[in-house]
Amino acid sequence: DFLRTGSSNNHVGTYRFTATNEAFTLNTLSFSEEQAEDDTGTADSSAYANNISTVSLAWDGMTSASPSASMSGNEARFSGLSIPVAVDEPTDVEVYINVPSTDRVSGGSATSNEMVRLGLYTEPTDGGDSDSTSDDNFQATGAGSGSTLDDDDQGAIGDDVFGTDSVPTFVVKETYPSVARSSSSPTSGVSGGRPEVLRFNVSAASGEDVVMDSVLFKMTASDIGSSDWNTCDTTSPGTNVKAAAEFDIYDRSNLTTALDTADAAWTLYKGSGAVCDGTAADLVYVRATLSADEVVPEGTTKTYSLYMSALGASGGNDSVLFEIVTDPIIAAASFLSASDLTESNVVATDTTLSVTSGAAYTIGDILCMDTADNACAAGDELMLLVNIATNDLTVVRGYLNTARDSAGTNNDASDDVDRMPASLMWKDDGVSGSVGGQDDWLGAYLVDITDFSGGASVEF
């Protein structure tokens, strides 16, 4: 989920303690921010601790105020606790954090697109902590025996570098959107006309304006009359074949001026995610890259309409359904080959990739670091492409919560960098226009997109 800057009492984890033979009391618990270790490949990193101002705990039966602690490095330690754990009655300890204001303003420290993953911390197994012999991160005392368990007796959760454990991951953002099909979205249109085919809402959370750069629609259409009205073919477009000029998107508050000011704003894709070309295929995805980034003011909702030419559709027979889907629009294993790295040993903290041909990509693509050149596979890192400077690509690393690749996994020149269009491209700095750094942009990952597939098709 998202952690909004300047927010409080964000639930980031729950840890269950179970007593088997003897009830006990938890006296000391420690938690550490572990995502920075995964992203940098270094143990006990405090790189992302700037996103946490206070950590607090809660549990069932708590009779006093919630204990709280500040971060020391990447660690928050709670001592003097008295959390009871009865035999065969587990106690769930919930962990909450307060997030400071954004580092875009004076006095703030939270950085957008950094992640937070709060693990249970005991004596580390990696030996990277100078405090690893103190046994002061965990303590529990038996109710009857009075015996004490410490760091050596309780395994840590989440302290492994490049961890794949179940500790949840959160992304820091100044604001974030949510997307839903409008209840007034049309269900009928005029064949041969240019009907509205989808109406949808975009809401911005409080904190800052959401700025949208592009949105992709999935199109499912019938062609009862075999007129090819839902086909794309750039070589032989014919009478009814779809082209960019047949789509428009509007802000419902101004149906006079389309948000797409030129046909070039639209990219048409086949079902594979490949851009439509001279080989005829069903049109399955269309993406609008907005000429002037669209701003949704914080705490508000705006409604948009998609219009499309229905020339060639069979009246009384054909229908079309448009959806906004989440990322990835197609399974990673089917990502498309595009270009190759021209550098070796890209480390986990690099946000720029050098490739053979930057022209093979589009801003808003999801990239896959295919280190084995065997198509995008499990374990390959995904990245969001946010800028292209000739053959240098600026990316958001670890997209869709994939582990960052590093020099240690032997990425090298000539490795494939595969691609697939993302469903949504937005940023959280509130600044209109296609500007902003790597920490501003994100795609549909974690965005609450209401399932559009249950909506009624537009019948012609």
N, C-alpha and C positions, 0 to 999 in steps of 0.2 A: 504494500500500500504506500501512499504518499505520506510524508511528514511535512506539514506546512511550517515554514519559518515563523517564529513568534508564537507557536502554539504550545499548549500545556496538556499534561495528563494523557499523553499518547501511549496506548498499550502496545508494547513491542515484544512481549514474550511471556510465557507462562511455564514455570518449572514445577513438576510434580515430585514430591518426596514421599516415600512409602516406608513404613516401619514393618518389618517382618516378624521379628522375635521379641522386640522390646520397644516400647514407646520412647521417643526422644524429643529433645528440644533443639531447634536450630538457633545457635548463638551468633554465628558469623557467616555471612554470605558475601561473595564478590562477583561482580559482573564486568566484562570488558567488551569494548567496541572492537569487533573482530574483522569487519569487512575491509578495513584498510590493509590488514595483513594479506587478505586474499588478493586485493588489487595491486599491492606493491610487491608481494612476495617476500616481505620481511616480517620477522616475528616481533610481536609486542609493539606494533606501530600505533602511535597516537595521532596519525594523520587526519582522521575523521572525527576525533573527539571534540573538535570545534563545533560540531552539530548538536552537542548535548550539553545543556547547562545544568540540569539536575536529574538525578535518577531517584525514583521512589518505589516503594513496595506496598503490596496489599495482599491479604489472605483471608480466608473464611474465619470468622470468629474473632477478628482483630478488634481489640477493645480500646486501643489508643490511637493517636494520630499516626498517619502513614509515615514511616521513617524515610528520610531522604538523605542523599549524599551527593557531593560534587565529584567531578572526574579528577583523578590524579593520573596524568598521562592518559592512557586509554582504559583506566580501571576505576570502578566505583566500589568501595568496600563498606559493608554494613556490619558493625560490631555492636555488642550489647543487645542483640535481638532476643526475643523469647517467643519463638514460633513453635507451637506444639504439633507433633506428628504422632497420632495414635496408631496402634497396631491395626493393620488391615483397613485403615481409614486414611487414604492419602490426603496430603495437604498440598494444595496448589498455591504457589507463590507467584503473583502477577507482578510484572515489571513495567513501570511507566517512565517516560522521559518528558522533560520540557525541552523544546527546541528554541535556541536564541533567535533573534532577528537576523535577517539576511546580511551577508557581508557586503551587499551593494549599498548599504547605508552606514553612516558613521556609527560606530559602537557595535555593529552587528558582526557575527562571526560565522553563521551557518552558510554553507556553500551549496548551491543548487547542483543537482545530479550526483552529488556524493551519496553514498549509501550508509545505512546504519544496520548493524547486526549485533545484537547484544547477547553474548554468550555467558554461560555460567563459568566462572573462573576459579580454578583451584591451582595446585602446583602444576606449572606448564610442563608438557612432555617434550617440548622442543629445546628446553634448557636455555632459552634466550633471555630469561628474566633474572636480573641480579638478585631478586628477592625469592628465588625458587627454593631456598632451603629454610625459609622462615616459618612455614606452616601457619600462616596467619590469614589465609584467604577463605578458609572454610572451617567451621567448628560446629559439632553437634554433641550433646551430652545425653547419655542414657538415663531414662527416668528412674529406673530402679537400681541399676549398677553404678551409676555415676561415672562410668567410663566415657572417655572422650574420643571422638573421631575427628581427624583433621584433614589437611590437604592430601595426605598420602592415601586416605581411605575413600575419597570421592573423586571419580574421574571428571575432568572438565568436559564441557559441551561447547563446541564452537571455537576451540583455540587452535585448530589445525590450519596451517597456512594452505591456501587454495582449498578450503574446506568444502565438503559436499554434504554436511550434516543438515539436520532439519531446522536449524535456527532460522527464523524468518528474516527476510531482507526488506528494508524500507528505503525509499528514495526521497531525498530532501528536495522540496520545491517551494518557491515563494507563493505559487498558486497552482491550480491544475483544472482542466476542463472535465466535464462529463457530457455525454452525447446520448440522445434518445430520439426515437421516431416520434413525430408529433401525432397526437390523437386525431388531428384534422388532416393527416396525410391523405391524398386522394386515392380513390379506388376505381376510378373510371376516367377515360380520356377519349379523345376523338381520333380515330385512325386517319392518317394522312395529315393531321394537324401537328401542333407543337405543344402538347399538353404538359402540365406539371406531373411529374412521375414520383416525386418524393418530397416530403416536408419533414424537416428534422430540427431539433433544438440543441444548442450548445450552451452550457452553463459554465460560468467561471466561479471558482471558489473565492472566498475573501482573501485579502492579502495583496493582490496585484491583478492587473488585467491579463487575460490570456490572449496571446497573439497567434492566430492560425496562418500557416503558410500554404498548406496543401491538404486535401482530403481525397480519399479514394473510395469509389463506389463499386460494389459488386453487382453485376447485372445478370439476371436470369430471365430469359425470354423464350417464348414459343414462336414458331414460324410455320403455322398450319398451311399457308398458301405457298410455301417454298419460294418466297420472293427475295430471300436473302436480306431482309430488312434489318436483321440483327447480326449481320456479318461485317467484318472489316477486311479490306483488301486495298492496299495502296496502289497497286499496279493497275487493276481493272475495277475501279470503284463502282461502275455500273450506276443504275438509277437509284437503287434503294440501299446500297451498302453504307454503313455508318462511317461518318467522318467527324473530325473535331468541331466543325462548324455547326453540327446538329445538337450541341449541348450548350446550356447556359445555367449559371447558378446565381441566385439573387438573395439579398437580404430582404426579408418580408416587409421591412419598414420602407423599402424603396424598390418597387417593382419596375421602375423606369430604367434604371441603369444596372446592367449585369456586373457582377464582381469579376468575371472573366472578361477582360477588355479585348482579348485577341484569341484567335483560334489556337495559337501556340500555347495558350494556357492549359490546353487539354492534351493528355496522353492516353492513347487507347491501347489496351493489352488483351492478348489472348488468354485462354484459361491456364496456360503454363506460366503466366507472368511475363512472357516475352512481348515486346512492343509489336503492335500490328505492322505487318510488312506486305510484300507482294504475294504471299501465300494466303489464300482465303481461309478464314477461320471464324468461328463464333466469337463475337465480342463479349468478354466476360468481366473486364475491369476497365473503369475510366477514372482518370485522376485529374483533378483541377488544381493547378498551381496558381494561387490568387495573385493577380498583378500587383495589388497593394495589400500587404498582409492585413487580414481582417482582425479587428480588435473586439473582444468581448469584455466589457468592463467588469471589474471584480464584483462578485455578489449578484450578478444579473444573468439573464438568459436571453439569447437572441435566436430567432427562428429563420431558417433558410429554406429555399425551394430550389429543386433541381428540375429543369425543363429539358425535354428531348423531342426531336422530330420523330413522329410516328409514321413517316412516309413509308408505304409498303406493307405496314401491318394490316392484317386481315381483320376488318371490322366484325365484331361479334364472335371472334375466334381467338385472336392472339392476346397475349397478356405479357406484362413485364413486372419484375420485382427488383427494386434497388435496395441494397443494404450497405451499411457501414460496418465493417467487420474489424476484429482485432488483429494484432500482429502475432505471428507471421500469417499472411494471407494464404500461403501455401507452405506445407511442411518443409523444414530446412533441407531435408534430403533432396528436394526438387529445386533448390536454388540454381540459378543459371550461371554458367561460366561467363566471365566478362573480360578480366585482364589479370596480370600477374604482378606480384611484388617485384620491385627492383632493388630492394634492400634486404639485408639479413639481420637476424637477431633483434627484431622489434621487441622492446621490453614492455612490461605490463603498464608502465606509466606513459608510454608514447601515445599521443593523440593525433599524430599525422602519419599517414602511410604514403609511400612513394610507389606508384604503379606504372606499368608500361603505357597505359592509355586512360587518362582521366575522362576522355570523351565516351568511354564505355559505360559510364555511370551517370545517375541523376541525383541531385540533392533530394534527400528523402528516401533513398534506397537503404535497405538493410543489407549489410555486407557480411560475408562469412569468410573467416580466415581458414581456408582449406589447406592445412599444413601437409596433409598426406596426398593431395591432388587426387582424391577419390570421391569427389562430390562432398557437399557439406554433411558432416557426420556428427554423431553424438560426441560431445567433448570439444568440438570446434567452437571458437568464440564468434559471437555475432556482434556487430557494431552498427550504429546508425550514422549515416553519412550526412554531415551538416554543411560542408563547404567543399568546393573544388577549385583549386588554383593550378591550372594546367594539368599536371600529372601528380599533384599532391592532394591527398584526400584528408580532410579534417573529420574526425569521427568521435562519437560517444562510445567509449569502450564498455565491454561487458553488458551489452544490450540484452534485454529479455532475461536478465539474471544469469547469463552464461559466464563461466570463469574466464578471466583475461588470459590470453596467450602471452607467452614470454619467451625470452631467448633460451630459457631452459627447456622449452619444448621444441626447439630446433626449427622455428619458422625461418625461412631463408628466401633469397631471391629466386624468382620463378615459381614460388608457391601461388596457387590460384587464389584470387579474391573474388568469390562468387557474389551474386546480387539477387535481390528481389524487392519490388516496390513496397514501401511501408504504407500502412493504412491512413496514417495521420501524421502531420508534422506541425508542431506547435512549440512555443517558448513561453517562459514565465517571467520575463523581465519587464513586460508591459510597454516595450518600445516598438512602435510600428515600423515596418520595413524589414527587409531581409538582412538585418544586422544582428550581431550578437556572437558570443563566444561558444565554445564547446559546452560550457556548463549551462547555457540557456535552453538548448533545444532538447526535445524528446519526441517520441512517436506515440503509438497507441498503447504501449506497455503500461499496465496498471490503470489506464484511463477507464472509467466506468462507462462502457458502451452497452446500452440496453440492446438485447437481442432483437434485431430487425427482422429475422426470418419468419417470425410469427405474424408479421403484418400482411395485410391483404395485397395481392398483386393489383396493378392497374389493368383493368380490362378495357380493350378497345372495341 
